[in-house]
Amino acid sequence: MENKEQFKRQVEELATRVNGEVEESFGVLILKVNAPYIIETLTAAKAFSNSPCDFLHDLCGMDLVDHFEVVYQLSSLRGPQTLRVKAAVSRENPVVDSVTRIWQGANYLEREAYDMYGIIFTGHPNLKRIYMWDDFEGYPLRKDYVTEPIEVRNIVRTRIEGE
C-alpha cells in the first residue's frame, strides 16, 4: 500500500512540475499534459524512484475533435505500477516530440499515429507512412476524414469492370 501511495505522490509531484493534471480510472493513474512537456514528463516517469515507469506498452493517437491526444501506456518492470500519460496536441499544428530517444520501440507506434492521424513526431528517425501508400491523401482515423458513400464506390467499380 505504501508503494502505491508513494507512486501516486510521485505522479502528482510530476504533474505540478509540468502543469499537468492527474486522474484515476479503473485503478490506473492518468497524467494529462500538453505536448511540449512530453519528453520531460516521460523521462521523469521512467526515473521514478522505487517505481520507475520504464516500459512503454503502447502509444496511440486519438482524435477528440477539438484536439488530438497521444496516449502512452507505461508500466514498471520492477512492480505492478501502471501509468497512462495523455499529451494534448493542437489540431491546427499537430506536432509533438518523438519519444524514440527514450524508447526505441516507439518507432512504429509513432509512425502509425502519423499515418492514421497526421500527428508529426519531431525528431523521429524515419517518420513516413506505415500502412497507407505514400501518395494517399488524408488521415483515415481523423473524425473529419471524408470517404465516399458505398453507392459512389459501386458506380466506380461498375464502370471499371464494364470497360
C-alpha positions, -999 to +999 in steps of 0.1 A: +000+000+000+029+023+008+044+018-027+011+027-043+008+059-023+044+068-030+038+062-067+007+084-067+027+111-048+054+110-074+029+113-103+012+142-086+045+160-080+054+155-117+020+168-127+027+200-107+061+204-124+047+200-159+014+219-155-005+186-158-034+171-141-039+136-126-070+114-128-076+078-119-097+054-140-102+017-131-072+019-108-048+034-134-034+068-128-037+091-158-014+121-162-026+147-187-001+171-201+004+195-230+025+183-259+056+205-251+060+187-218+060+151-231+098+145-231+102+160-196+072+140-183+082+106-197+118+110-188+108+118-152+083+089-151+110+065-163+132+076-135+107+075-106+125+061-075+114+026-065+087+026-091+100+036-125+076+035-154+103+021-176+083+000-201+063+016-229+035-009-237+017+012-263+014+046-279-016+057-300-033+087-314-068+099-306-090+124-323-111+143-298-125+167-324-111+199-309-076+185-304-056+153-307-041+132-279-011+109-280-016+083-253+014+065-237+007+033-217+036+028-193+044+002-166+072-007-144+094-038-150+100-038-112+065-037-099+028-035-105+027+003-113+010+014-144+007+050-157-012+064-187+001+097-200-020+117-224-004+145-243-028+171-258-018+181-293-031+210-313-054+201-342-041+231-362-004+222-356-003+185-347+033+183-335+048+165-305+084+154-298+093+118-307+100+096-277+121+072-298+152+085-279+136+073-247+121+040-261+132+028-295+100+006-295+080+038-301+093+039-337+065+020-354+038+032-330+046+069-338+046+061-375+011+046-371-002+077-353+014+098-380-002+077-408-036+075-393-040+110-377-013+132-392+004+138-359+040+148-366+067+134-342+096+158-342+129+140-341+116+107-353+143+088-372+120+077-401+086+093-400+068+080-430+036+062-437+034+026-424+000+014-436-012+037-464+007+042-496+029+072-500+006+093-521-025+085-501-043+118-493-056+124-458-055+106-425-082+079-423-088+078-385-095+115-382-131+122-374-132+148-403-119+123-428-144+120-456-150+088-476-173+085-505-206+066-499-208+030-509-231+040-538-203+061-553-178+032-549-202+008-566-207+032-596-169+035-600-164-003-596-192-009-622-175+015-647-141-001-642-155-037-646-176-026-676-147-013-696 
